Amino acid sequence: MDFAPYQSSPPERERALSPPLASPRASADIRRPFSPYGQPSPPPLQHPQPQRGWQPNLPGSYPTADAHREGVSEFDTSLGIRLDYEAALAYLAFPPLGAILLLIGERNSDYVRFHAWQSALLFTAVMIFHLVFLSWSKFLSWFFFIGDLFVMVWLALKAYQDADTLDRFEVPVLGALASRILDDE
């Protein structure tokens, strides 16, 4: 029973149906061989990264402090090597010398420069520790050398894995110092 006096026609008793799943156009059902749809995405950091500026250039606005980096992505490196490889290389390329060479050569990526600073500071301190305190004991020297190799590989792996998100893994004291040095550059 319907008690609404203002309805001139009876209400709809059927629900509207959704359109069929098949496309009405025959061309939409054809699989295109060169279409990127349905293809797996490439591994991280192998696809082109967006080129974006963080602050818009509006008429009458003042130039930013990073005006010299206009059009540079945070994933770009000046050496032409992938970002994750360069960050891991800071720990694996005969530290601290390899890290110092990365600091000289890399100008674009703050992520790589942070890991190069951290590697240079950490392994310079480790080298001084070996020369001063472990020169008298062959066993302790080899024991700490094996530990150094483990730390090198572990930090390189962390730098490689965190390159997708640009997260910085800081060692307790020297990581904060490396961040301060990088912020002051």
C-alpha positions in Angstrom: 0.0 0.0 0.0 1.2 3.4 -0.9 -0.3 6.4 1.0 1.6 9.1 -0.8 -1.0 11.3 -2.5 1.5 13.3 -4.6 2.8 10.4 -6.7 1.1 10.4 -10.0 2.7 7.1 -11.2 3.3 3.9 -9.3 6.8 3.6 -7.9 9.4 1.5 -9.6 9.3 -2.1 -8.4 12.4 -3.2 -10.2 16.0 -2.3 -9.4 18.1 -0.7 -12.2 20.6 -3.2 -13.5 24.3 -2.5 -14.0 25.6 -2.5 -17.5 27.1 -5.8 -18.7 30.8 -6.4 -18.0 31.7 -6.7 -21.7 32.5 -3.5 -23.4 30.0 -2.3 -26.1 33.0 -1.4 -28.3 34.7 -4.3 -29.9 38.0 -2.5 -30.1 38.2 -2.3 -26.3 38.2 -6.1 -26.0 41.2 -6.5 -28.3 44.6 -7.0 -26.4 47.1 -4.5 -27.7 50.6 -6.0 -27.9 52.4 -2.7 -27.0 50.1 -1.5 -24.3 51.7 -1.1 -20.9 48.5 -2.2 -19.2 48.8 -5.6 -17.6 52.6 -5.6 -17.8 54.6 -6.0 -14.5 56.2 -2.8 -13.3 60.0 -2.7 -13.4 62.1 -3.2 -10.2 62.5 -0.2 -7.9 64.7 2.7 -9.1 64.9 1.4 -12.7 61.9 3.3 -13.8 62.2 7.0 -14.6 61.6 9.2 -11.6 59.5 12.3 -11.8 61.3 15.6 -12.2 59.7 18.0 -9.8 60.6 21.2 -8.1 59.6 21.4 -4.5 58.7 25.1 -4.6 56.7 26.6 -7.4 58.1 29.5 -9.4 55.4 32.1 -9.2 55.7 35.5 -10.8 57.1 37.9 -8.2 58.4 35.2 -5.9 61.9 35.2 -4.6 64.4 32.5 -5.8 64.8 29.6 -3.5 68.0 28.6 -1.8 68.0 25.5 -4.0 67.6 27.4 -7.3 70.8 25.8 -8.6 69.1 22.4 -8.3 66.1 23.2 -10.3 64.8 20.3 -12.3 66.9 17.8 -10.3 65.2 14.8 -8.8 66.1 13.5 -5.4 66.9 10.2 -7.1 69.4 11.7 -9.6 73.1 11.2 -9.1 75.9 13.1 -10.8 78.1 10.1 -11.4 75.5 8.3 -13.5 75.3 5.2 -11.3 72.1 4.1 -9.7 71.4 5.7 -6.3 71.2 2.5 -4.4 74.5 1.2 -5.9 76.2 4.5 -5.1 75.0 4.5 -1.5 76.2 0.9 -0.9 79.5 1.8 -2.6 80.2 4.3 0.1 80.7 1.5 2.5 82.2 -1.2 0.2 84.7 0.8 -1.8 87.7 0.6 0.5 86.5 2.9 3.2 87.3 5.7 4.1 89.1 6.4 0.9 86.2 5.3 -1.4 83.8 7.4 0.7 86.0 10.5 0.3 86.2 9.9 -3.5 82.3 9.7 -3.5 82.2 13.0 -1.6 84.4 14.6 -4.2 82.5 13.2 -7.2 78.9 13.2 -6.1 77.2 16.6 -6.1 73.5 15.9 -6.6 72.3 13.3 -4.2 72.1 14.2 -0.5 71.3 10.5 0.2 74.6 9.3 -1.2 76.5 12.2 0.3 75.1 11.3 3.8 76.2 7.7 3.5 79.6 8.8 2.2 80.1 11.2 5.1 78.9 8.5 7.6 81.3 5.9 6.1 84.2 8.3 6.0 83.7 9.3 9.7 83.0 5.8 10.9 85.8 4.0 9.2 88.4 6.8 9.9 87.6 6.3 13.6 87.8 2.5 13.2 91.2 2.9 11.4 92.5 5.0 14.2 91.2 2.5 16.8 93.0 -0.3 15.0 96.3 1.7 14.8 96.3 2.9 18.4 94.8 0.1 20.4 95.1 -3.1 18.4 98.6 -2.9 17.1 100.0 -5.0 20.0 97.6 -8.0 19.7 97.3 -10.0 16.5 94.3 -11.9 17.7 92.3 -8.8 18.7 93.3 -7.1 15.5 91.9 -9.9 13.4 88.8 -10.3 15.6 87.9 -6.6 15.2 88.8 -6.7 11.5 86.2 -9.5 10.9 83.7 -7.3 12.9 84.6 -4.3 10.6 83.8 -6.4 7.5 80.5 -7.4 9.0 79.6 -3.8 9.8 80.7 -2.7 6.3 78.4 -5.3 4.6 75.5 -4.6 7.0 75.6 -0.8 6.5 75.9 -1.2 2.7 72.9 -3.5 2.7 70.9 -1.0 4.8 71.9 1.9 2.4 70.9 -0.3 -0.6 67.5 -1.3 0.8 66.6 2.2 2.1 67.3 3.9 -1.2 63.7 3.4 -2.4 62.4 5.6 0.4 65.5 7.7 1.0 65.5 6.7 4.7 68.8 7.3 6.4 70.1 4.8 8.8 72.3 6.6 11.3 74.9 4.9 13.4 74.6 6.3 17.0 77.0 9.2 17.3 78.6 9.6 13.9 75.4 9.4 11.9 74.0 12.5 13.6 77.4 14.2 13.0 77.2 13.2 9.3 73.6 14.7 9.1 74.8 18.0 10.6 77.7 18.2 8.2 75.4 17.5 5.3 72.9 20.1 6.5 75.6 22.7 6.8 76.9 22.2 3.2 
